[in-house]
Amino acid sequence: MIAPRKIIRCLDEHWTVIEQLVERSSSGNFSFQDVQHLILRHNSGMSSEQVFREAQRFLQLEILIPLAKSSQLELNRSVLEFAQQLMQEQQLGLATDIESRILELKRLSERMQQAAQNRDSSELRRFSRVMDERIREVLKHFGQNESAILSLVERAKADEGKLSLARRYAAVMDAFDDYIDPVLALVDINGPFQLTVSAVETMLSDLLQLIEVTGTLNTEKETLIQLRTRLIEMNQVGRESLSRCADLLMPLRDELRRNTLLSRNASFLLGQMRKKGIDLTLEPLVPAISSDSQRFSLGSANQITSYMAELCHYEHDAYQLPEEILSNHSMLMQVPELKDVVHKAKTLKKLPDLSRWLADSYPELPVDELLFLYQELSRSDELSLEHSKHHTELTLNGYKLTLHPFQSSDAGTL
């Protein structure tokens, strides 16, 4: 067994090298020579023999592990996670990691309740420890994923002129689709997270009340109180972490949405130019800055002379305009202002289904724009909206949506 002190001492002496190896681990493995080059770069006074011995030391302490049937190396997974934790460079996890632990909490609560009915204090204590460990793991996942999303946002905002906006924000969009949306469904009022937390909290409260009344299992009272407190903390921390992550990603998502809308309108405009010509397309859009008499006058002698001189050197340039996109639209796409939509919704006495009202009021609007308006209106303080207990299905431009719609707080059930 390797002495932990030797590993800690080696990491302390070569921490700058470890940081470089952690960054390289995200893109692939590395060779023994790469490690030697990194050690020499940060320790220029070492001889070649010393550099070789230090690199060999990494292998002996199992900080670096050779790949199977290869001469390439990788960081030990435990060392990598430890370094990422210190550097706040965690990789974004999956929503299923959190969901699996929540379902495990539900199973353990049933076992704990059975142990309490049998007055088995040792089993009750064991399940309490396991549940406490699962709650800590969920809190750890929320913290690591929030740090990973913060790193994604910082990298996306970096100046990379050679990449398009969609390429720069690809990881951000994947994070929203693969983590934010599934976790939002997980912590929904009817989702497994909230239902499990409420059920476990009720079970623990009933056990504490039973201890107060009967006096049995009194030695486990403090443990159950701490477990219930940590469970409530997990619920609050998870929701706050998810809210912060969404606040970090939403501005970038809105920027990409606006850029996509601009590209659509630009493609439509170029298609109209190809079909009608530049003059007929831009004539209604260009303001008239001269009178009729000025437009039909020939100009002065100097102007005519200069114009004829330029005609002598005129060369026709052929421009290849792109094919028309969205040719079925008769005008440029217009997205309504958010304040106008909110004002229009406020004029209604009752709003039984926000999603259907938006779909009926703006049938020509793309699905992503409708979902953006749906999300903003659901958060608006000017509208008194609440979740419906029943889900509804809505089909928009070929997309089928299933959700618990927002409705007016005084509206009846759907």
Secondary structure, DSSP 4 states (H G I P E B T S, - for coil): ---HHHHHHHHHHTHHHHHHHHHHHTT--B-HHHHHHHHHHH-TT--HHHHHHHHHHHHHTTSEEEPTTSS-EEE-HHHHHHHHHHHT-PPP--HHHHHHHHHHHHHHHHHHHHHHHTT-HHHHHHHHHHHHHHHHHHHHHHHHHHHHHHHHHHHHHS--TTS-HHHHTHHHHHHIIIIIHHHHHHSSTTSHHHHHHHHHHHHHHHHHHHHHHH-TTGGGHHHHHHHHHHHHHHHHHHHHHHHHHHHHHHHHHHHHHHHHHHHHHHHHHHHHHHHH-HHHHHTTTSPP-S-HHHHS----HHHHHHHHHHHHT-------PPPPSSTT-SS---PPPHHHHHHHHHTSS--S-HHHHHHHH-TTS-HHHHHHHHHHHHH-TTS-EEE-SS-EEEEETTEEEEE--EEETTSPP-
